[in-house]
Amino acid sequence: MPATPTPLLDSSGLPAGPADIRLIVTDMDGTLLDDAKRIPDGLWPMLAELRRRGVLFSPASGRQYATLFRQFEEVAEGMVFIAENGTYVVRDGVELSSDPLDRSVAAGVARAARRLVADGADVGAVVCGKRAAYVERTDEAFLAEVRKYYVEHRIVEDVTAVDDEMIKVALFDFGSAEHTTAPALAEFAATHQVVVSGEHWVDVMNRTADKGTALRGLQRALGITPAQTMVFGDYLNDLEMLDAAEWSFAMTGAHPEVIRRARHLAPSNNDDGVLRTIARVLDLPYDGVRA
């Protein structure tokens, strides 16, 4: 893996003509979405052209399936959604794969969040099931953050008593997730993944669950190679899926480790970097106009 990614504006490492890309997988926040959480307007005509060419486009996010489906509902037919950081993969309403979390572990992480709160941290747990996400905090500041990623969420008295198949526990830290919440979850790191997925989010999942594992499973199922796969990411929960594609792009402004691991560097998420890169590599028209 190159120590320094090839910049997109430098032609080295990029094809002279359209590349043989069959699968495009992109993270959402900080990658496809701009900082205002908007999908670029140019995505919709580009998706139509990708579909015409037989290229599958797949969002891969820490967001729940219901949230991703709502964002892409009008074009969702045939689209594969890699949700909940790879723990739940769905196509046309049918589960392709999942990696459920043991209920005792989910409960343990929720109790760890309660201890953090008792020690003065401004943290809330989101216990993520296949049907919905479950929270105990009821304050609007926390719920506003939850709604961004979990449109199907329920407020319950005790998240450890919920009857659902759990796939992940996400903790939102109003401070620094990397420096406060993640270290407090060290007891789980020996047996499970504790992944910093954003400035304020930490996800706890099975060791076998990540976006890369989900992507490799999808590649095998569809007969698509890493050389035919293009991936975009910006944060630490994207590392494994970057490793699963030869056309791996870190966004300008991404976490330094993501930039180190990717093969190429794309323009910023605020400059429609995903769409500009797809257009260049696949030789597609794109005017870059944002409404």
HELIX and SHEET records of a PDB file:
HELIX    1   1 MET A   28  LEU A   32  3                                   5    
HELIX    2   2 LEU A   43  ARG A   52  1                                  10    
HELIX    3   3 TYR A   65  GLN A   71  1                                   7    
HELIX    4   4 GLU A   73  VAL A   75  5                                   3    
HELIX    5   5 GLU A   84  GLY A   86  5                                   3    
HELIX    6   6 ARG A  103  ALA A  118  1                                  16    
HELIX    7   7 GLU A  140  TYR A  149  1                                  10    
HELIX    8   8 VAL A  159  ALA A  161  5                                   3    
HELIX    9   9 ALA A  177  THR A  181  3                                   5    
HELIX   10  10 ALA A  182  ALA A  184  1                                   3    
HELIX   11  11 ALA A  186  ALA A  189  1                                   4    
HELIX   12  12 LYS A  211  LEU A  222  1                                  12    
HELIX   13  13 PRO A  226  GLN A  228  5                                   3    
HELIX   14  14 LEU A  236  ASP A  238  5                                   3    
HELIX   15  15 LEU A  239  ASP A  243  1                                   5    
HELIX   16  16 PRO A  256  ARG A  261  1                                   6    
HELIX   17  17 ASN A  269  ASP A  271  5                                   3    
HELIX   18  18 GLY A  273  LEU A  282  1                                  10    
SHEET    1   A 6 THR A   6  PRO A   7  0                                        
SHEET    2   A 6 HIS A 264  ALA A 266  1                                        
SHEET    3   A 6 TRP A 247  MET A 251  1                                        
SHEET    4   A 6 THR A 229  GLY A 233  1                                        
SHEET    5   A 6 LEU A  23  THR A  26  1                                        
SHEET    6   A 6 LEU A  56  PRO A  59  1                                        
SHEET    1   B 3 VAL A  80  ALA A  83  0                                        
SHEET    2   B 3 TYR A  88  ARG A  91 -1                                        
SHEET    3   B 3 VAL A  94  SER A  98 -1                                        
SHEET    1   C 6 HIS A 153  ILE A 155  0                                        
SHEET    2   C 6 ALA A 133  VAL A 135  1                                        
SHEET    3   C 6 VAL A 123  GLY A 129 -1                                        
SHEET    4   C 6 MET A 166  ASP A 173 -1                                        
SHEET    5   C 6 TRP A 201  ASN A 206 -1                                        
SHEET    6   C 6 HIS A 192  VAL A 196 -1                                        
END                                                                             
